[in-house]
């Protein structure tokens, strides 16, 4: 197959040989070489129309059959054929189908306008008319159970990714100044949100995006409006709301594209789809789920009357707390002033004066006693020293004999004759010379 989708010829040459009748040659067939691919055709070397049709048909016949889903918007029954127009459920795209009677006969319920179906289609190209048709090999109606099962499978898949984790929820602002509102055109849901929010907080402002809230285009329009509002720095919170409806009407709010768009929004998103019993998948990823549009307005903005009442109550409680604190502290000061230490502060000094006098008397007595004891002790020690003093011995008539070098002579035998002696008496000293040593205990000395 070439880049244009046309099939390559099976022969080795890149050209195609065909026969044309030349009127000059008497109408006899003449061989002509044609380009092998569409890219090689020119104004001088064009393809015959039948060759293009044959190549298109050959290419389309190689395409596999595909299962598609859509909504029936037109049914035209004929004897053996049924011509149906199928529209995409999320986009403005439609496709005509050709269904044979034997295929329709296998349906449990008749095919009607608005039915949601899945069909196995195979493209077919008619050579004579150059018309492309979609042959339907199989077709099945999508029932309520199939839709619920499909939503449940998507729910489990997204939950496994962690898209529904509570930690991803963003807190709503305490007092939003501007609210982004995505709702249907002129819908009751929009009126409920605007009316209830304005009644609760008259200063609130809205950035409204009116979109399709069901059917074809709902997913794309809601997602685009959400992206636009999320990019506005002045929008503090976004509400996506619509009234109740059937499962098919609310199905776009369970589409994976819209769920991921809500999950990736940086601005807090409030989901208020349908009634309390309705639970589309965007409720699982929204930062707050409101049961109704009215509930969304009540939970996004505070009630100004309630806030004023809370302010009044807070002021009363604050005033009461201040009065209680002042009274308690006044009583505490009165109690402190009534204590003796504050009533008669000089009494504390008087008591301390008596204590000081008493302690000073005790200290003086202790010092006097200690001095007297020490005087007696010194006198006693002096007496002991005097009794043991050498002077006391001299006073009794003894003398101390010293040699010339100052040493004391203790043995007469050791004192040589003629040695100069110094005799110390009780009072005064004598100089003497040793004449001779005597072995007696009382040697005679001559001065």
Secondary structure, DSSP 8 states (H G I E B T S, - for coil): --TTS----SSSSSEEEEEEEETTTTTEEEEEEEESSGGG--SSS---HHHHHHHHHHHHHHS--EEEEEEEEEEEE-SSEEEEEEE-SSSS-EEEEEEEHHHHTT-SS---TT-EEEEEEEEEEETTTTEEEEEEEEEEE--HHHHHHHHHHHHHHHHHTTTT-GGG-----SS-SEEEEEEETT-HHHHHHHHHHHHH-TT-EEEEEEE--SSTTHHHHHHHHHHHHHT-TT--EEEEEE----HHHHGGGG-HHHHHHHHH-SSEEEEEESSTT---THHHHSSEE-SSHHHHHHHHS--HHHHHHHHHHHHHHHHHHHHHHHHHHHHHHHHHHTSHHHHTHHHHHHHHHHHHHHHHHHHHHHHHHHHHHHHHHHHHHHHHHHHH-HHHHHHTT--EEE-TTS-B---GGGS-TT-EEEEE-SSSEEEEE-----SSSS-----
